Amino acid sequence: MKKESRQKLAIIGAGTIGGALARALASEWPVTATRRNLAKARALEGLGVRLTGDNREAAAESDIILLAVKPLQVVPVLQEIAPFTDGKTVISFAAAISLDIMNRAAPGSRFIRAMTNTAVEIRKGYTVYACSSTVNEADRRLAEEILGSVGEVQAVDESHLDVLTAMAGSGPAYLYTVVESLIYGALRMGLPRDLALRSAAHTLIGASELLLASGKHPAELRDSVVTPGGVTIEGLYELEEGRVRTAFMKAVCAASTQARALAKDARIQAEKAITPFFASGQEEIRESALDKIEEPLYDGSNFPKGEASN
Ligand SMILES: NC(=O)c1ccc[n+]([C@@H]2O[C@H](COP(=O)([O-])OP(=O)(O)OC[C@H]3O[C@@H](n4cnc5c(N)ncnc54)[C@H](OP(=O)(O)O)[C@@H]3O)[C@@H](O)[C@H]2O)c1
């Protein structure tokens, strides 16, 4: 389909993730992007993105709104653009801000809450999303088409989104740490820099693609690389001594706990912005709102501090 005949997208908040989405989507969709400091987004114009500092104008002139501001900006921005998003689909990429909060901030819009990662820039993102009950099948299909044009897309239950923020959203940071460590190991052994980087990155790609294509458990694939008395087992033995698996498990748990804590804070802030009573400090309303917030399943306190458990 020709770009001009497709639905118009507004990306509100062209920062790291909004900018990556704009760069990836602009070749296939008509995109308008906003941020307050437009000078920092000028490069997008060269890719065919229309820039404006006016969120309302961008929302008014678009069919679908992609919201990529920081979590605490979501409610104020929704309240600002609400008169222009009635009857439109809004896809929010913000961590922690629930569909319920967004529905209450702009009741006329149909909300999709998504989590993605920076690999959308090269159309290799992994985006998960949950829909509010007002989203119809046509909205959902269109959202999948947009999100699917920048990588893999999968519908999930909203209750999984905080943990998926720690996996899909934060995951690249953990994997870059792995790649960096492999590179430094190779540098220590004298491999040239570019060879160290390419071998680490391509090994990660190949291992991930084999994992998905084979349908096998990673432990089975790992075992297939190990030969008795061989090279790989020496490396794995060192990793076990370094408690690497425990470290990664703890990283995902700690990040998920943080996502849930932010969700709780965000809900309190949103309640203040949405509910006038809240701002006036009526404690019973505050407590009843807080009661509705789920406690984290894991508080980060009960991991063994002594010997490795893996
Ligand atoms: N970074 C990631 O890898 C990642 C992954 C998945 C999801 N997310 C989610 O994406 C959201 C953005 O994260 P980010 O890392 O991309 O943050 P970021 O780089 O700070 O981008 C946010 C952008 O929003 C703009 N902004 C702030 N207030 C605005 C307003 N009132 N109207 C229009 N634009 C406004 C800011 O630019 P100005 O200050 O110039 O306005 C900034 O460029 C967050 O909610 C985060 O949870 C991020």
Ligand as a Chemical Component Dictionary entry (heavy atoms), coordinates in Angstrom:
data_LIG
# 
_chem_comp.id                   LIG 
_chem_comp.type                 NON-POLYMER 
_chem_comp.pdbx_formal_charge   0 
_chem_comp.three_letter_code    LIG 
# 
loop_
_chem_comp_atom.comp_id 
_chem_comp_atom.atom_id 
_chem_comp_atom.alt_atom_id 
_chem_comp_atom.type_symbol 
_chem_comp_atom.charge 
_chem_comp_atom.model_Cartn_x 
_chem_comp_atom.model_Cartn_y 
_chem_comp_atom.model_Cartn_z 
_chem_comp_atom.pdbx_ordinal 
LIG N1  N1  N 0  14.240 3.734  26.086 1  
LIG C1  C1  C 0  13.789 2.490  25.923 2  
LIG O1  O1  O 0  14.545 1.565  25.571 3  
LIG C2  C2  C 0  12.313 2.197  26.123 4  
LIG C3  C3  C 0  11.839 0.922  25.769 5  
LIG C4  C4  C 0  10.474 0.672  25.897 6  
LIG C5  C5  C 0  9.622  1.634  26.399 7  
LIG N2  N2  N 1  10.110 2.845  26.758 8  
LIG C6  C6  C 0  9.151  3.832  27.266 9  
LIG O2  O2  O 0  9.143  4.903  26.343 10 
LIG C7  C7  C 0  8.892  6.114  27.036 11 
LIG C8  C8  C 0  9.971  7.113  26.646 12 
LIG O3  O3  O 0  11.208 6.621  27.070 13 
LIG P1  P1  P 0  12.548 7.138  26.394 14 
LIG O4  O4  O 0  13.647 6.323  26.939 15 
LIG O5  O5  O -1 12.357 7.209  24.917 16 
LIG O6  O6  O 0  12.606 8.593  27.032 17 
LIG P2  P2  P 0  13.166 9.940  26.384 18 
LIG O7  O7  O 0  14.339 9.634  25.512 19 
LIG O8  O8  O 0  13.327 10.896 27.478 20 
LIG O9  O9  O 0  11.967 10.409 25.438 21 
LIG C9  C9  C 0  10.824 11.044 25.909 22 
LIG C10 C10 C 0  10.584 12.207 24.998 23 
LIG O10 O10 O 0  9.369  12.835 25.352 24 
LIG C11 C11 C 0  9.506  14.219 25.059 25 
LIG N3  N3  N 0  8.505  14.927 25.843 26 
LIG C12 C12 C 0  8.473  15.157 27.181 27 
LIG N4  N4  N 0  7.380  15.857 27.510 28 
LIG C13 C13 C 0  6.704  16.064 26.358 29 
LIG C14 C14 C 0  5.487  16.726 26.057 30 
LIG N5  N5  N 0  4.757  17.310 26.999 31 
LIG N6  N6  N 0  5.078  16.723 24.771 32 
LIG C15 C15 C 0  5.834  16.144 23.795 33 
LIG N7  N7  N 0  6.986  15.506 24.018 34 
LIG C16 C16 C 0  7.410  15.468 25.296 35 
LIG C17 C17 C 0  10.929 14.559 25.462 36 
LIG O11 O11 O 0  11.475 15.591 24.654 37 
LIG P3  P3  P 0  11.385 17.125 25.082 38 
LIG O12 O12 O 0  11.970 17.230 26.458 39 
LIG O13 O13 O 0  12.171 17.821 24.014 40 
LIG O14 O14 O 0  9.940  17.445 25.053 41 
LIG C18 C18 C 0  11.668 13.261 25.102 42 
LIG O15 O15 O 0  12.301 13.352 23.842 43 
LIG C19 C19 C 0  8.916  5.827  28.522 44 
LIG O16 O16 O 0  7.615  5.886  29.016 45 
LIG C20 C20 C 0  9.504  4.437  28.626 46 
LIG O17 O17 O 0  8.893  3.713  29.656 47 
LIG C21 C21 C 0  11.439 3.164  26.618 48 
# 
loop_
_chem_comp_bond.comp_id 
_chem_comp_bond.atom_id_1 
_chem_comp_bond.atom_id_2 
_chem_comp_bond.value_order 
_chem_comp_bond.pdbx_ordinal 
LIG N1  C1  SING 1  
LIG C1  O1  DOUB 2  
LIG C1  C2  SING 3  
LIG C2  C3  SING 4  
LIG C2  C21 DOUB 5  
LIG C3  C4  DOUB 6  
LIG C4  C5  SING 7  
LIG C5  N2  DOUB 8  
LIG N2  C6  SING 9  
LIG N2  C21 SING 10 
LIG C6  O2  SING 11 
LIG C6  C20 SING 12 
LIG O2  C7  SING 13 
LIG C7  C8  SING 14 
LIG C7  C19 SING 15 
LIG C8  O3  SING 16 
LIG O3  P1  SING 17 
LIG P1  O4  DOUB 18 
LIG P1  O5  SING 19 
LIG P1  O6  SING 20 
LIG O6  P2  SING 21 
LIG P2  O7  DOUB 22 
LIG P2  O8  SING 23 
LIG P2  O9  SING 24 
LIG O9  C9  SING 25 
LIG C9  C10 SING 26 
LIG C10 O10 SING 27 
LIG C10 C18 SING 28 
LIG O10 C11 SING 29 
LIG C11 N3  SING 30 
LIG C11 C17 SING 31 
LIG N3  C12 SING 32 
LIG N3  C16 SING 33 
LIG C12 N4  DOUB 34 
LIG N4  C13 SING 35 
LIG C13 C14 SING 36 
LIG C13 C16 DOUB 37 
LIG C14 N5  SING 38 
LIG C14 N6  DOUB 39 
LIG N6  C15 SING 40 
LIG C15 N7  DOUB 41 
LIG N7  C16 SING 42 
LIG C17 O11 SING 43 
LIG C17 C18 SING 44 
LIG O11 P3  SING 45 
LIG P3  O12 DOUB 46 
LIG P3  O13 SING 47 
LIG P3  O14 SING 48 
LIG C18 O15 SING 49 
LIG C19 O16 SING 50 
LIG C19 C20 SING 51 
LIG C20 O17 SING 52 
# 
